Amino acid sequence: MKALKLCMTCIFTVVFICFLFNINASAQSTIVVAVDSGDWAPMKMKGADGKLTGFEIDMIKAISSEAGFQVKIIEVPWERIFDDLNAGKFDAVIASVSITDQRQEKFDFSQPYFSAEQLLVVQKALALSSLKGKTIAAFEATTGAAVLKKSKLIEKKFYPVGDTEKAFNDLADGKIDGVICDTPLAINYCFRRDAYQGKFAIASERTVLGKPSEREEYAMVVKKGNIDTLSLLNKGIKAVHAKDIDASLKAKWIWW
């Protein structure tokens, strides 16, 4: 009888230690998340002090806090961010990536954390004018560029994702006539940038696309089959939505 009690005590002790170990390991797990190295205000920016700020920086920190993991944020150029993800150089991407059928064939996506659409930013004087034959810009390898390429109504110009400031400088100087881009970027340059106050307006995107743009969902991206990371991210995103943390971040970074 004593031997049986001793055996049961040993088994309980081992199980309890394993339980504590698993809790500790989960709490201290670290997920490496890549963001685009270029500025994509207000979603991600880098200040003069080198500090990363923006909606998505706050969002991934909130997700990690709610899901109980540590996060390490690294910067990767947009041109290679998906190849590096596939190569296993980091665990996930948060970079205003819209869920598309083509991307879903290659990667797994978390639950959405933001909804956007394509907006057309123009010089204020052109807000109600015909843009037929005008030069409209978009950013390479984005959904905005994909839809713009289909338009036969206008001339097209494409900028690297990292050249957002140059694109809007060119718009202000009249070198191009419009920029089609995601909601956060359009709102930021139209209403939240002191340098451009009063210069830009939002025009109807159907004037260059021929139809209204469709809603897009931003989600975090992981390598195909990375279920463990995806589960943690979804746990955090679900909690962020449930607690309206995302609404607070939108008020802080996006709406004016």
Protein Blocks (a to p, Z undefined) as FASTA:
>chain_A
ZZmmmmmmmmmmmmmmmmmmmmmmmmmpccdddddfbdcdfkbccdfkopacdjklmmmm
mmmmmnopacddddddfklmmmmmmnopafbdcehiacdfklmmmmccdddfbdcddddd
ddfklmmgcfehiacdddehiaklmmmmmpckbccddddfklmmmmmmmmmnopagbdcd
dfklmmmmmmmmmklgokaccddfklmnopacddddddddddehilmlmmmmmmmmmmmm
mnommmmmmmmmmmZZ
